[in-house]
C-alpha cells in the first residue's frame, strides 16, 4: 500500500453472507490496513474472508507510474513531488523554465513505449545506495530503509537500459503496456518548480 507514492489499493472483502467495499489500503506500523467504506458492515472477528482487488484501478496506477518513470527520463532533472491516479499523473521538477517543446517530449516518451522495453527490478544494499546518491531522482521522498537492501526498478536491459532508480511502487512488465502518452499542462509552482502532467489515451 502507498509504495512509490501510489494510492493504496481498493476492492472488496467478501465472506459468507456478506461483503464490504474497501475504500483504501494504508500502512500502519509496517502492516497493511484495509480501510472500509464509511458505513460498511464488517465480518465478525475470526470470519474467513476473501479479498478481491480492483484490478482495473491497480493496473491504471501501474501504467501511469511506469509512464512517470519515462517522464523522468526525458526530463532528466531532480523531482520534487508527484501524484498518481489511474488515468493521469504528474511530476514536479526542479526547473526554472517550462519545457520548450512538449510535443517533442511526448514523442520521446512514446518512442520508449513503442520499444516495449522490459521493466524489472534489482536489489542493492543501503550502503551501495549511500555510495551512489545519483540513483535517487526524488528530492522530497527517500527510498524506504531499515531492511538492509533497497529495490531498484530498471527499464530496459543491458545497453538498452534507459532508467534505474529506487522505487517501491507497482509497474507494468513492459513499456508497451502503457499505451499512448500525451503531456498535459505545465504549471509553475514556484521560482524553480514546474509541474508536468501526463495523460494516458486509453
C-alpha positions as CSV (number, residue, x, y, z in Angstrom):
1,X,0.0,0.0,0.0
2,X,1.1,3.5,-1.0
3,X,4.5,2.2,-2.2
4,X,6.3,4.6,-4.6
5,X,3.9,7.4,-3.8
6,X,0.9,5.5,-5.3
7,X,-2.6,5.5,-3.7
8,X,-3.3,2.2,-1.9
9,X,-5.5,-0.4,-3.5
10,X,-9.3,-0.7,-3.3
11,X,-11.6,-3.6,-3.8
12,X,-14.0,-5.9,-1.9
13,X,-13.8,-8.0,1.2
14,X,-16.2,-11.0,0.9
15,X,-17.4,-13.6,3.4
16,X,-20.2,-16.0,3.6
17,X,-23.4,-13.9,3.7
18,X,-21.8,-10.5,3.1
19,X,-19.3,-8.2,1.6
20,X,-17.7,-4.8,2.3
21,X,-16.2,-2.3,-0.2
22,X,-12.6,-1.4,0.7
23,X,-12.0,2.3,0.0
24,X,-8.3,2.4,0.6
25,X,-5.3,0.5,1.8
26,X,-2.8,2.2,4.1
27,X,0.3,1.2,6.1
28,X,0.4,1.4,9.9
29,X,3.4,0.4,11.9
30,X,4.7,-1.6,8.9
31,X,1.5,-3.5,8.4
32,X,-1.1,-3.1,5.6
33,X,-4.5,-1.9,6.8
34,X,-7.7,-2.2,4.8
35,X,-10.0,0.8,5.2
36,X,-13.7,0.0,4.6
37,X,-16.1,2.5,3.0
38,X,-17.9,4.6,5.6
39,X,-20.9,2.7,7.0
40,X,-19.9,-0.7,5.6
41,X,-20.9,-3.8,7.6
42,X,-17.9,-5.8,8.7
43,X,-17.5,-9.5,9.4
44,X,-17.1,-10.8,12.9
45,X,-13.6,-11.4,14.2
46,X,-12.3,-14.8,13.0
47,X,-14.5,-14.9,9.9
48,X,-12.8,-16.4,6.8
49,X,-12.7,-13.7,4.1
50,X,-11.7,-13.3,0.5
51,X,-10.0,-10.2,-0.8
52,X,-11.0,-9.0,-4.3
53,X,-8.6,-6.5,-5.8
54,X,-10.0,-3.7,-8.0
55,X,-7.6,-4.7,-10.8
56,X,-8.6,-2.1,-13.3
57,X,-7.7,0.7,-10.9
58,X,-4.4,-1.0,-9.9
59,X,-3.4,-1.6,-13.5
60,X,-4.1,2.1,-14.3
61,X,-1.8,3.0,-11.4
62,X,0.9,0.6,-12.8
63,X,0.7,2.1,-16.3
64,X,0.7,5.7,-15.1
65,X,3.5,5.0,-12.6
66,X,5.7,3.5,-15.3
67,X,4.9,6.4,-17.6
68,X,6.1,8.8,-14.9
69,X,9.4,6.9,-14.8
70,X,9.7,7.6,-18.6
71,X,8.9,11.3,-18.0
72,X,11.8,11.5,-15.6
73,X,14.0,10.0,-18.4
74,X,13.1,12.6,-21.0
75,X,13.3,15.4,-18.4
76,X,16.5,14.4,-16.5
77,X,16.1,16.9,-13.6
78,X,15.5,16.4,-9.9
79,X,11.9,15.5,-9.0
80,X,10.4,17.5,-6.1
81,X,7.0,15.8,-5.9
82,X,4.4,13.8,-7.8
83,X,0.9,12.3,-7.8
84,X,-0.7,9.2,-9.5
85,X,-4.2,8.3,-10.4
86,X,-5.5,5.5,-12.8
87,X,-5.7,7.9,-15.8
88,X,-3.1,10.5,-15.2
89,X,-0.1,11.5,-13.1
90,X,2.3,14.4,-12.6
91,X,5.8,15.1,-11.5
92,X,7.2,18.3,-10.1
93,X,10.6,19.2,-11.4
94,X,13.3,21.4,-10.0
95,X,13.5,23.7,-13.1
96,X,13.1,27.4,-13.6
97,X,11.6,27.4,-17.2
98,X,8.9,25.2,-18.8
99,X,9.9,22.7,-21.4
100,X,10.4,24.3,-24.8
101,X,8.6,21.6,-26.8
102,X,6.1,19.4,-25.1
103,X,5.3,17.5,-28.3
104,X,8.9,16.6,-28.7
105,X,9.0,15.2,-25.1
106,X,5.8,13.3,-25.7
107,X,7.3,11.8,-28.9
108,X,10.3,10.7,-26.9
109,X,8.2,9.0,-24.3
110,X,6.0,7.3,-26.9
111,X,9.1,6.1,-28.7
112,X,10.2,4.4,-25.4
113,X,6.7,2.9,-25.1
114,X,7.0,1.6,-28.7
115,X,10.3,-0.1,-27.9
116,X,8.4,-2.3,-25.5
117,X,11.2,-2.3,-23.0
118,X,11.3,-4.8,-20.2
119,X,10.6,-3.4,-16.7
120,X,12.4,-5.4,-14.0
121,X,13.9,-5.0,-10.6
122,X,17.3,-5.3,-8.9
123,X,18.3,-5.1,-5.3
124,X,21.2,-3.2,-3.7
125,X,22.4,-2.7,-0.2
126,X,21.7,0.5,1.6
127,X,25.5,1.1,1.7
128,X,25.6,0.8,-2.1
129,X,22.8,3.4,-2.4
130,X,24.7,5.7,0.0
131,X,27.7,5.4,-2.2
132,X,25.6,6.2,-5.3
133,X,23.3,9.0,-4.3
134,X,22.7,9.9,-8.0
135,X,20.3,6.9,-8.3
136,X,17.7,8.8,-6.2
137,X,15.8,11.2,-8.5
138,X,13.2,12.3,-5.9
139,X,14.2,15.2,-3.7
140,X,11.1,15.0,-1.5
141,X,10.9,11.3,-0.8
142,X,13.8,9.0,0.0
143,X,13.7,5.2,-0.5
144,X,12.5,3.2,2.4
145,X,15.3,2.0,4.6
146,X,15.8,-0.4,7.5
147,X,15.6,-3.7,5.7
148,X,19.3,-3.6,4.7
149,X,18.5,-3.5,1.0
150,X,16.7,-1.2,-1.5
151,X,14.7,-2.2,-4.5
152,X,15.7,-0.6,-7.8
153,X,13.3,-0.5,-10.8
154,X,15.0,-0.9,-14.1
155,X,13.6,-0.1,-17.5
156,X,15.4,-1.8,-20.4
157,X,18.2,-4.4,-20.3
158,X,21.9,-4.0,-20.8
159,X,22.8,-1.4,-23.4
160,X,19.1,-0.8,-23.9
161,X,18.6,0.3,-20.3
162,X,17.0,3.8,-20.0
163,X,16.2,4.1,-16.3
164,X,17.3,2.7,-13.0
165,X,16.1,4.2,-9.7
166,X,14.9,3.2,-6.2
167,X,11.1,2.7,-6.2
168,X,8.6,0.8,-4.0
169,X,5.6,1.1,-6.4
170,X,3.9,-1.1,-8.9
171,X,4.8,-1.1,-12.6
172,X,3.9,-2.9,-15.8
173,X,6.1,-5.7,-17.1
174,X,6.9,-3.9,-20.4
175,X,6.6,-0.3,-21.5
176,X,4.3,-1.3,-24.4
177,X,1.6,-1.9,-21.8
178,X,1.5,1.8,-21.0
179,X,-0.2,2.8,-24.3
180,X,-0.1,6.2,-26.0
181,X,1.0,9.0,-23.7
182,X,0.3,12.7,-24.1
183,X,1.6,15.6,-22.0
184,X,-0.9,17.9,-20.4
185,X,-0.5,21.3,-18.9
186,X,2.7,22.6,-17.3
187,X,2.1,24.6,-14.2
188,X,4.5,27.0,-12.4
189,X,4.7,26.0,-8.7
190,X,7.5,28.3,-7.5
191,X,10.6,30.1,-8.8
192,X,12.3,26.8,-9.5
193,X,9.4,24.3,-9.7
194,X,7.4,23.2,-12.7
195,X,4.5,20.6,-12.6
196,X,4.2,18.4,-15.7
197,X,1.1,16.3,-16.2
198,X,1.0,13.0,-18.1
199,X,-2.3,11.5,-19.5
200,X,-2.9,8.1,-20.9
201,X,-5.1,8.0,-24.0
202,X,-6.7,4.7,-23.2
